[in-house]
Amino acid sequence: MEDLITLHITDLSGNEHKIQAPTDMNLNVMEAIRANDLPIKATCGGMAMCATCNCVVKSNHTLPEMSEDEEAMLDEAFVLDIEGSRLMCQIPVSQEINGLQIQLGELTAE
C-alpha cells in the first residue's frame, strides 16, 4: 500500500520492532508507535511539553527542522545529551521518513 510506511524502532531493552504507519491520517511517530501497542511514555500527549517521548534518530533521514519548543524541551529535560535526539511527537508520519530508524530514549536524573 502506498499510504503505509515502515518504521524501525529499538526499545529500551534493545529489542527491534518493525511497524507500519499510515501517511494519510496526520499522525506523528509517537502516535504511530502507540497505535502499534509498543510501550512508550508520552505524558503530555504530543504537545512537546514533557520530553518523555524522546528518541535518537539512527538513520540518515532528513527530518523537519526542530521547532523552538522542541529544542527547548530537549535542552531543559533530563535527556541524555546525544546527537540526533528528537521528540517523537514532533516528527510527522510521511513518505519522507519511510524506513526511519529510531532508538527510544529515556530520561535520566542529574
LOVEX-788390 format. One record per atom (N, C-alpha, C, CB): atom name; x, y, z. Coordinates in pm, whole numbers, plus 50000, padded with zeros to 5 digits. Glycine has a CB too. Example, Ala and Ser with C-alpha at 12.3 -4.5 7.8 and 13.67 -1.06 7.14 Angstrom:
BEGIN
N;51319;49431;50780
CA;51230;49550;50780
C;51320;49670;50780
CB;51131;49553;50905
N;51285;49775;50708
CA;51367;49894;50714
C;51290;50003;50787
CB;51408;49940;50572
//
This chain:
BEGIN
N;50083;49881;50000
CA;50000;50000;50000
C;50087;50125;50000
CB;49906;50000;50121
N;50052;50218;49919
CA;50131;50338;49906
C;50116;50433;50024
CB;50095;50407;49780
N;50008;50422;50100
CA;49988;50514;50212
C;50041;50458;50344
CB;49841;50546;50226
N;50120;50350;50340
CA;50184;50294;50459
C;50335;50307;50447
CB;50143;50146;50480
N;50398;50341;50559
CA;50543;50342;50563
C;50588;50246;50673
CB;50600;50485;50588
N;50715;50211;50671
CA;50772;50123;50772
C;50867;50203;50860
CB;50845;50004;50707
N;50855;50182;50991
CA;50945;50243;51089
C;51014;50132;51165
CB;50867;50338;51185
N;51141;50152;51197
CA;51220;50054;51271
C;51250;50114;51408
CB;51353;50016;51195
N;51198;50051;51511
CA;51204;50103;51648
C;51286;50009;51734
CB;51062;50124;51707
N;51384;50062;51807
CA;51458;49984;51906
C;51411;50032;52043
CB;51614;49999;51889
N;51356;49939;52123
CA;51302;49978;52253
C;51413;49986;52358
CB;51194;49878;52299
N;51377;50021;52481
CA;51476;50041;52587
C;51547;49912;52626
CB;51410;50099;52709
N;51491;49797;52593
CA;51555;49669;52621
C;51644;49622;52506
CB;51449;49564;52650
N;51649;49700;52399
CA;51731;49665;52284
C;51660;49579;52181
CB;51852;49593;52330
N;51530;49554;52202
CA;51453;49475;52106
C;51413;49563;51989
CB;51327;49414;52173
N;51422;49507;51869
CA;51386;49582;51749
C;51246;49547;51704
CB;51486;49555;51636
N;51171;49650;51665
CA;51033;49634;51619
C;51020;49702;51484
CB;50932;49694;51723
N;50955;49634;51392
CA;50927;49692;51260
C;50777;49715;51257
CB;50976;49597;51141
N;50738;49841;51245
CA;50596;49874;51246
C;50559;49946;51117
CB;50559;49960;51368
N;50432;49945;51087
CA;50383;50020;50973
C;50293;50132;51023
CB;50307;49928;50873
N;50296;50243;50950
CA;50216;50360;50990
C;50155;50421;50865
CB;50303;50464;51067
N;50029;50462;50873
CA;49965;50526;50758
C;50010;50671;50744
CB;49812;50520;50772
N;50025;50714;50620
CA;50065;50852;50594
C;49945;50944;50572
CB;50157;50858;50474
N;49826;50886;50567
CA;49707;50965;50534
C;49619;50997;50656
CB;49625;50892;50432
N;49675;50983;50777
CA;49595;51008;50898
C;49649;51121;50983
CB;49587;50882;50981
N;49750;51194;50934
CA;49805;51307;51007
C;49860;51267;51144
CB;49700;51415;51023
N;49926;51150;51151
CA;49985;51103;51276
C;50129;51153;51288
CB;49982;50950;51283
N;50179;51148;51411
CA;50322;51167;51432
C;50380;51032;51474
CB;50350;51279;51540
N;50512;51023;51483
CA;50577;50895;51513
C;50534;50842;51649
CB;50730;50911;51509
N;50519;50927;51748
CA;50474;50883;51881
C;50338;50814;51872
CB;50468;51002;51978
N;50246;50874;51799
CA;50111;50817;51785
C;50116;50684;51708
CB;50018;50916;51712
N;50202;50676;51607
CA;50215;50551;51531
C;50269;50440;51618
CB;50307;50572;51410
N;50364;50472;51704
CA;50420;50370;51794
C;50315;50324;51894
CB;50545;50425;51868
N;50243;50417;51951
CA;50134;50381;52043
C;50029;50295;51975
CB;50069;50508;52100
N;49993;50328;51851
CA;49891;50253;51777
C;49935;50110;51749
CB;49858;50323;51646
N;50066;50086;51754
CA;50120;49952;51734
C;50149;49883;51867
CB;50248;49959;51650
N;50094;49936;51974
CA;50100;49877;52108
C;50240;49859;52165
CB;50033;49745;52105
N;50334;49946;52126
CA;50465;49944;52188
C;50460;50032;52312
CB;50576;49992;52088
N;50518;49986;52420
CA;50511;50066;52545
C;50607;50184;52540
CB;50543;49978;52667
N;50551;50303;52535
CA;50631;50425;52542
C;50562;50522;52637
CB;50651;50489;52401
N;50643;50610;52692
CA;50587;50719;52770
C;50554;50831;52673
CB;50685;50768;52883
N;50452;50900;52699
CA;50416;51018;52621
C;50321;51098;52708
CB;50351;50980;52481
N;50373;51148;52815
CA;50294;51208;52920
C;50208;51325;52874
CB;50384;51254;53027
N;50260;51411;52789
CA;50183;51531;52751
C;50092;51507;52630
CB;50277;51646;52720
N;50097;51389;52572
CA;50009;51358;52461
C;50047;51422;52328
CB;49872;51399;52496
N;50173;51461;52315
CA;50218;51513;52186
C;50228;51663;52175
CB;50129;51464;52083
N;50237;51732;52286
CA;50239;51878;52285
C;50381;51937;52296
CB;50154;51931;52398
N;50484;51853;52294
CA;50624;51897;52311
C;50644;51967;52444
CB;50667;51990;52196
N;50579;51913;52550
CA;50586;51977;52681
C;50648;51889;52789
CB;50448;52017;52723
N;50697;51767;52753
CA;50747;51682;52860
C;50875;51605;52825
CB;50641;51585;52898
N;50902;51580;52700
CA;51020;51507;52654
C;51019;51358;52689
CB;51143;51569;52710
N;50906;51305;52735
CA;50903;51161;52767
C;50899;51075;52642
CB;50783;51130;52853
N;50877;51133;52525
CA;50879;51056;52400
C;51007;51083;52323
CB;50756;51091;52314
N;51115;51114;52394
CA;51240;51142;52325
C;51297;51016;52262
CB;51342;51203;52421
N;51370;51036;52153
CA;51433;50924;52083
C;51563;50972;52022
CB;51339;50865;51975
N;51641;50877;51973
CA;51762;50908;51898
C;51741;50855;51758
CB;51891;50847;51966
N;51752;50942;51660
CA;51736;50903;51520
C;51866;50838;51475
CB;51700;51027;51430
N;51856;50714;51427
CA;51973;50637;51387
C;51996;50634;51237
CB;51960;50497;51438
N;51897;50670;51159
CA;51911;50667;51013
C;51941;50809;50963
CB;51782;50612;50946
N;51974;50818;50836
CA;52012;50947;50777
C;51898;51019;50709
CB;52123;50926;50678
N;51778;51005;50762
CA;51663;51073;50703
C;51669;51223;50731
CB;51532;51015;50758
N;51620;51300;50636
CA;51605;51444;50657
C;51470;51467;50722
CB;51618;51523;50522
N;51474;51516;50844
CA;51351;51540;50920
C;51318;51689;50918
CB;51365;51490;51067
N;51193;51721;50946
CA;51158;51863;50957
C;51245;51931;51062
CB;51007;51881;50994
N;51274;52056;51040
CA;51357;52130;51134
C;51293;52131;51272
CB;51379;52274;51085
N;51377;52123;51373
CA;51329;52122;51510
C;51271;52259;51546
CB;51443;52083;51608
N;51153;52259;51606
CA;51092;52386;51649
C;51163;52437;51775
CB;50939;52367;51677
N;51142;52563;51804
CA;51200;52621;51926
C;51148;52548;52050
CB;51168;52771;51935
N;51019;52512;52050
CA;50961;52441;52164
C;51028;52306;52185
CB;50810;52422;52144
N;51048;52232;52075
CA;51111;52101;52086
C;51255;52114;52135
CB;51107;52027;51950
N;51329;52208;52079
CA;51468;52228;52119
C;51478;52267;52265
CB;51534;52334;52030
N;51390;52357;52309
CA;51389;52399;52449
C;51356;52283;52542
CB;51290;52512;52469
N;51262;52199;52502
CA;51224;52086;52586
C;51339;51987;52599
CB;51100;52016;52529
N;51407;51959;52490
CA;51521;51866;52496
C;51636;51926;52577
CB;51569;51831;52354
N;51656;52058;52568
CA;51762;52124;52644
C;51733;52125;52794
CB;51780;52267;52594
N;51606;52145;52831
CA;51570;52158;52971
C;51543;52025;53040
CB;51448;52245;52983
N;51508;51924;52964
CA;51473;51795;53023
C;51601;51718;53058
CB;51385;51712;52926
N;51584;51615;53138
CA;51696;51528;53175
C;51712;51422;53068
CB;51673;51464;53314
N;51739;51466;52946
CA;51754;51373;52834
C;51902;51351;52811
CB;51685;51427;52705
N;51937;51228;52784
CA;52076;51201;52751
C;52119;51293;52637
CB;52097;51052;52714
N;52233;51356;52651
CA;52280;51452;52551
C;52345;51376;52436
CB;52381;51553;52614
N;52264;51329;52345
CA;52311;51250;52232
C;52269;51322;52105
CB;52254;51105;52235
N;52364;51335;52012
CA;52330;51396;51884
C;52223;51313;51816
CB;52456;51409;51793
N;52127;51379;51759
CA;52017;51308;51693
C;51895;51293;51780
CB;52063;51173;51649
N;51897;51347;51901
CA;51780;51339;51988
C;51666;51422;51932
CB;51814;51385;52131
N;51549;51366;51933
CA;51427;51433;51888
C;51312;51389;51976
CB;51398;51403;51738
N;51202;51462;51968
CA;51078;51419;52031
C;50994;51350;51923
CB;51001;51541;52095
N;50952;51227;51950
CA;50874;51152;51850
C;50745;51222;51814
CB;50844;51012;51902
N;50688;51297;51908
CA;50562;51365;51881
C;50577;51480;51784
CB;50503;51416;52009
N;50701;51517;51754
CA;50725;51630;51664
C;50773;51586;51525
CB;50828;51723;51726
N;50768;51454;51500
CA;50808;51402;51369
C;50683;51350;51300
CB;50916;51288;51383
N;50633;51420;51199
CA;50513;51374;51130
C;50539;51249;51047
CB;50458;51484;51040
N;50440;51161;51042
CA;50448;51042;50958
C;50422;51085;50814
CB;50345;50931;51004
N;50521;51060;50729
CA;50510;51095;50587
C;50596;51000;50506
CB;50553;51244;50562
N;50578;51000;50376
CA;50659;50915;50288
C;50808;50946;50304
CB;50618;50933;50142
N;50843;51069;50338
CA;50983;51109;50351
C;51056;51036;50463
CB;50992;51257;50375
N;50983;50981;50560
CA;51051;50910;50670
C;51036;50758;50659
CB;50995;50957;50804
N;50992;50709;50544
CA;50982;50564;50524
C;51117;50500;50552
CB;50933;50530;50380
N;51120;50399;50639
CA;51243;50332;50676
C;51317;50395;50792
CB;51333;50327;50559
N;51261;50500;50853
CA;51324;50569;50966
C;51361;50469;51075
CB;51230;50678;51022
N;51481;50485;51128
CA;51529;50401;51238
C;51549;50489;51360
CB;51661;50327;51201
N;51481;50454;51469
CA;51498;50530;51593
C;51518;50436;51710
CB;51376;50621;51618
N;51584;50488;51811
CA;51602;50418;51937
C;51529;50499;52042
CB;51755;50399;51974
N;51441;50434;52115
CA;51368;50505;52220
C;51467;50557;52323
CB;51262;50412;52288
N;51445;50679;52368
CA;51532;50740;52468
C;51472;50725;52606
CB;51557;50888;52436
N;51549;50763;52703
CA;51496;50761;52839
C;51542;50885;52911
CB;51539;50634;52915
N;51468;50923;53010
CA;51505;51039;53090
C;51602;50994;53197
CB;51380;51105;53152
N;51695;51081;53228
CA;51793;51049;53331
C;51792;51158;53435
CB;51935;51032;53272
N;51825;51123;53557
CA;51835;51223;53664
C;51973;51285;53661
CB;51806;51160;53803
N;51981;51411;53700
CA;52111;51478;53704
C;52188;51433;53826
CB;52095;51631;53705
//
